[in-house]
Amino acid sequence: ETVNRRKKMAGKINARLSKLGIALPEAAAPAANYVPYALEGNTLYIAGQVPFWNGELLHIGKVGDDYSIEDAVRAARVCGLNIIAQAKAALGGDLDRIRRIAKVGGFVNCITDFSQHPTVINGASDLFVEVFGDVGKHARFAVGAGSLPMGVAVEVDAIIIVD
């Protein structure tokens, strides 16, 4: 019965993405010696995602200097879209297997006296709730960094519980 129910509901999250007008980027290959995701039992670990969109690196620079908070929120949203794209790749395209976005970590490449890290990482957090509803509500951290890989403004990772 669970299998039949899942078949009837298959594609629910993909349909929601479509209804919201949200397109996902291609799941990017890792930029160094790591894997983009690791699935252990029912826990899916998504490596840190930067604002990369189908081969183009976006949002390079420091928040509070090169980027406004609003721009940084958009960068975090792109990171969130990349997390969803990696989850989709890890789960054979079936985003309906996601039971909970359990934990999100956010890093903001910012000037020394910047203090709006939570606002920036809301770009990813809000996306997860928009797409997954209550399943998207998560624990998280949002911290500042003196620099990030390739000079990007934001990096976000996630731990996801799946069926």
Disulfide bonds with the S-S distance in Angstrom:
none
